[in-house]
Amino acid sequence: MSDPNVSAVEQYRNNFLREVEENVDEGQWVKMCMQCGVCAGSCPLGEHWEHSPQKLFMMIRAGKREAVLSTNSMWMCTSCYNCVVRCPRQLPITQIMHGLAAYAHRLGLAPKMQPTRDFSIQFWENCTRTGRVNELRLTIGLYFRDGLVAGFKKGWSMRNVAFGLLKAKRLNPFELFKGHECKDRKGIQAMLKKANEIDARKKRPTT
């Protein structure tokens, strides 16, 4: 005779929950959320979320795969860690949000032309190229992502800020051509390549 408790647990652990547990960083903690809402109340951008963290966890457990992976909610996380500090179950909510965002991006399901997503991708590509962020190239990349005219308009609207940074010696125009980088640039690239290989092996289905 089968144990009714076991079948109830298996029903609760739907396919999408398993997918998140296997492919999202810290995804195994999603099932531990008790839906108290403290994370939503602690987030400084809470009112701008389409779905708050605890709602995303509920949707994952309900098998709402498309709705979760296509939302821009997890891209709103700024890593302030208020939710992690205040969570009564000490769930790694920030890591899960970034993990969901990264997973949606890998699958090609993340929303296009979303400001926080665009910034995240631009920042990652910028800092991994040399091991350090080139602020000037990052800013120009963000300004001109919507086209040449839009870039010049955005740059002109920020001219007073730029002049202030130049005056305070916080902006170096020559960084556009060279900039600063880590001494062992090849080592950084080798490290990232190895990390990607390890990550790919972890996600490879076992036979």
Secondary structure as a PSIPRED ss2 file (coil, helix, strand):
# PSIPRED VFORMAT (PSIPRED V4.0)

   1 M C   1.000  0.000  0.000
   2 S C   1.000  0.000  0.000
   3 D C   1.000  0.000  0.000
   4 P H   0.000  1.000  0.000
   5 N H   0.000  1.000  0.000
   6 V H   0.000  1.000  0.000
   7 S H   0.000  1.000  0.000
   8 A H   0.000  1.000  0.000
   9 V H   0.000  1.000  0.000
  10 E H   0.000  1.000  0.000
  11 Q H   0.000  1.000  0.000
  12 Y H   0.000  1.000  0.000
  13 R C   1.000  0.000  0.000
  14 N C   1.000  0.000  0.000
  15 N H   0.000  1.000  0.000
  16 F H   0.000  1.000  0.000
  17 L H   0.000  1.000  0.000
  18 R H   0.000  1.000  0.000
  19 E H   0.000  1.000  0.000
  20 V H   0.000  1.000  0.000
  21 E H   0.000  1.000  0.000
  22 E H   0.000  1.000  0.000
  23 N H   0.000  1.000  0.000
  24 V C   1.000  0.000  0.000
  25 D C   1.000  0.000  0.000
  26 E C   1.000  0.000  0.000
  27 G H   0.000  1.000  0.000
  28 Q H   0.000  1.000  0.000
  29 W H   0.000  1.000  0.000
  30 V H   0.000  1.000  0.000
  31 K H   0.000  1.000  0.000
  32 M H   0.000  1.000  0.000
  33 C C   1.000  0.000  0.000
  34 M C   1.000  0.000  0.000
  35 Q C   1.000  0.000  0.000
  36 C C   1.000  0.000  0.000
  37 G C   1.000  0.000  0.000
  38 V H   0.000  1.000  0.000
  39 C H   0.000  1.000  0.000
  40 A H   0.000  1.000  0.000
  41 G H   0.000  1.000  0.000
  42 S H   0.000  1.000  0.000
  43 C C   1.000  0.000  0.000
  44 P C   1.000  0.000  0.000
  45 L C   1.000  0.000  0.000
  46 G H   0.000  1.000  0.000
  47 E H   0.000  1.000  0.000
  48 H H   0.000  1.000  0.000
  49 W C   1.000  0.000  0.000
  50 E C   1.000  0.000  0.000
  51 H C   1.000  0.000  0.000
  52 S C   1.000  0.000  0.000
  53 P H   0.000  1.000  0.000
  54 Q H   0.000  1.000  0.000
  55 K H   0.000  1.000  0.000
  56 L H   0.000  1.000  0.000
  57 F H   0.000  1.000  0.000
  58 M H   0.000  1.000  0.000
  59 M H   0.000  1.000  0.000
  60 I H   0.000  1.000  0.000
  61 R H   0.000  1.000  0.000
  62 A C   1.000  0.000  0.000
  63 G C   1.000  0.000  0.000
  64 K C   1.000  0.000  0.000
  65 R H   0.000  1.000  0.000
  66 E H   0.000  1.000  0.000
  67 A H   0.000  1.000  0.000
  68 V H   0.000  1.000  0.000
  69 L H   0.000  1.000  0.000
  70 S C   1.000  0.000  0.000
  71 T C   1.000  0.000  0.000
  72 N C   1.000  0.000  0.000
  73 S H   0.000  1.000  0.000
  74 M H   0.000  1.000  0.000
  75 W H   0.000  1.000  0.000
  76 M H   0.000  1.000  0.000
  77 C C   1.000  0.000  0.000
  78 T C   1.000  0.000  0.000
  79 S C   1.000  0.000  0.000
  80 C C   1.000  0.000  0.000
  81 Y C   1.000  0.000  0.000
  82 N H   0.000  1.000  0.000
  83 C H   0.000  1.000  0.000
  84 V H   0.000  1.000  0.000
  85 V H   0.000  1.000  0.000
  86 R H   0.000  1.000  0.000
  87 C C   1.000  0.000  0.000
  88 P C   1.000  0.000  0.000
  89 R C   1.000  0.000  0.000
  90 Q C   1.000  0.000  0.000
  91 L C   1.000  0.000  0.000
  92 P C   1.000  0.000  0.000
  93 I H   0.000  1.000  0.000
  94 T H   0.000  1.000  0.000
  95 Q H   0.000  1.000  0.000
  96 I H   0.000  1.000  0.000
  97 M H   0.000  1.000  0.000
  98 H H   0.000  1.000  0.000
  99 G H   0.000  1.000  0.000
 100 L H   0.000  1.000  0.000
 101 A H   0.000  1.000  0.000
 102 A H   0.000  1.000  0.000
 103 Y H   0.000  1.000  0.000
 104 A H   0.000  1.000  0.000
 105 H H   0.000  1.000  0.000
 106 R H   0.000  1.000  0.000
 107 L H   0.000  1.000  0.000
 108 G C   1.000  0.000  0.000
 109 L C   1.000  0.000  0.000
 110 A C   1.000  0.000  0.000
 111 P C   1.000  0.000  0.000
 112 K C   1.000  0.000  0.000
 113 M C   1.000  0.000  0.000
 114 Q C   1.000  0.000  0.000
 115 P H   0.000  1.000  0.000
 116 T H   0.000  1.000  0.000
 117 R H   0.000  1.000  0.000
 118 D H   0.000  1.000  0.000
 119 F H   0.000  1.000  0.000
 120 S H   0.000  1.000  0.000
 121 I H   0.000  1.000  0.000
 122 Q H   0.000  1.000  0.000
 123 F H   0.000  1.000  0.000
 124 W H   0.000  1.000  0.000
 125 E H   0.000  1.000  0.000
 126 N H   0.000  1.000  0.000
 127 C H   0.000  1.000  0.000
 128 T H   0.000  1.000  0.000
 129 R H   0.000  1.000  0.000
 130 T H   0.000  1.000  0.000
 131 G C   1.000  0.000  0.000
 132 R C   1.000  0.000  0.000
 133 V C   1.000  0.000  0.000
 134 N C   1.000  0.000  0.000
 135 E H   0.000  1.000  0.000
 136 L H   0.000  1.000  0.000
 137 R H   0.000  1.000  0.000
 138 L H   0.000  1.000  0.000
 139 T H   0.000  1.000  0.000
 140 I H   0.000  1.000  0.000
 141 G H   0.000  1.000  0.000
 142 L H   0.000  1.000  0.000
 143 Y H   0.000  1.000  0.000
 144 F C   1.000  0.000  0.000
 145 R C   1.000  0.000  0.000
 146 D C   1.000  0.000  0.000
 147 G C   1.000  0.000  0.000
 148 L H   0.000  1.000  0.000
 149 V H   0.000  1.000  0.000
 150 A H   0.000  1.000  0.000
 151 G H   0.000  1.000  0.000
 152 F H   0.000  1.000  0.000
 153 K H   0.000  1.000  0.000
 154 K H   0.000  1.000  0.000
 155 G H   0.000  1.000  0.000
 156 W H   0.000  1.000  0.000
 157 S H   0.000  1.000  0.000
 158 M C   1.000  0.000  0.000
 159 R H   0.000  1.000  0.000
 160 N H   0.000  1.000  0.000
 161 V H   0.000  1.000  0.000
 162 A H   0.000  1.000  0.000
 163 F H   0.000  1.000  0.000
 164 G H   0.000  1.000  0.000
 165 L H   0.000  1.000  0.000
 166 L H   0.000  1.000  0.000
 167 K H   0.000  1.000  0.000
 168 A C   1.000  0.000  0.000
 169 K C   1.000  0.000  0.000
 170 R C   1.000  0.000  0.000
 171 L C   1.000  0.000  0.000
 172 N C   1.000  0.000  0.000
 173 P H   0.000  1.000  0.000
 174 F H   0.000  1.000  0.000
 175 E H   0.000  1.000  0.000
 176 L H   0.000  1.000  0.000
 177 F C   1.000  0.000  0.000
 178 K C   1.000  0.000  0.000
 179 G C   1.000  0.000  0.000
 180 H C   1.000  0.000  0.000
 181 E C   1.000  0.000  0.000
 182 C C   1.000  0.000  0.000
 183 K C   1.000  0.000  0.000
 184 D C   1.000  0.000  0.000
 185 R H   0.000  1.000  0.000
 186 K H   0.000  1.000  0.000
 187 G H   0.000  1.000  0.000
 188 I H   0.000  1.000  0.000
 189 Q H   0.000  1.000  0.000
 190 A H   0.000  1.000  0.000
 191 M H   0.000  1.000  0.000
 192 L H   0.000  1.000  0.000
 193 K H   0.000  1.000  0.000
 194 K H   0.000  1.000  0.000
 195 A H   0.000  1.000  0.000
 196 N H   0.000  1.000  0.000
 197 E H   0.000  1.000  0.000
 198 I H   0.000  1.000  0.000
 199 D H   0.000  1.000  0.000
 200 A H   0.000  1.000  0.000
 201 R H   0.000  1.000  0.000
 202 K H   0.000  1.000  0.000
 203 K H   0.000  1.000  0.000
 204 R C   1.000  0.000  0.000
 205 P C   1.000  0.000  0.000
 206 T C   1.000  0.000  0.000
 207 T C   1.000  0.000  0.000
